[in-house]
Amino acid sequence: MRKLILASTSARRRELMKKLGVPFTVAASRFNERSVRAANPHSLVAAISKGKARAVAKKHKNAIVIGADTIVVRGTTVFGKPRSTREALAMLRALNGKVHTVLTAFTVVDAHRKREVTKVIATKVYFRKATERELRAYVATGEPLDKAGAYALQGYGALLIRKIEGDFWGAVGLPVAALSEELLSFGVRTII
């Protein structure tokens, strides 16, 4: 089997990749996400995942590379990762008591065979109405600072969520079932 590379240094995505049951390595993409401009959130998250995968595939021509990106969308507002506790609190206030969509895109690149596939998975997330004290306490945990939308569905952020509709793992950062199916078409067999 050819080398499989995750183009991400995210600990969360590494843990999710382990669910596939296949050996892989990790390579930072160094792709400038802020350089991407897109007509809509779907196109944006897809373009970023492509950029990450392509950047690593250029250096590893005989590998199969996976890039991924996650954003949170409410109406026309896209929520990426907050740059400060103040920004995290503002994001949480904007999402508080409302429904939003988490978009996670993944791109699989086989540079050797000149093949590439990108998929975008959407998950609806329903925030419960939390108090200001609860939001501030959550921000104080530090968890929101490196998460799109300023919360982690699989962490303490679960206390803010009433329900979800869609792919749980997609909302966490890597839709493992959809990725497993796609990898099979690239000749990579996962554990099941």
C-alpha angles and dihedrals in degrees: 000000000000121000115278116210129191108211094212139084091204111129088208093056091046089055091048092049089057088064088070091066096223128116115257140163130218128235126177110235099206086205114159102237093183090063092067119101120184139173095237142004094265091054091044097053091043092051092050093049089049092049092052094047095044093049091057094038090059089063096040107045096170097047135087107238129200121201124181141179136183131202135173118227130193114174105314095335120104116203116202126169115317116242095208143015088256091056091045091054091048091052092049091049090052092051097039113122092357141102121247139166128245112208119196120181126191128190125198115200127190102184093180093059093032093236128140135173129185126190130182119208120197125203125182115222124195115205117205118226104269126189122248089249091055092049092049092047090052093050089049089062088068091227097115096059099085100031130096108249090015097271141088114221090200095046136049086314087077086079089067096050123092096183145326134221116207138013111000094194090047089057090048091054113275126048096218098186094052091043092050091053092049094047089056089062087055091053096258112130115203126206093280 
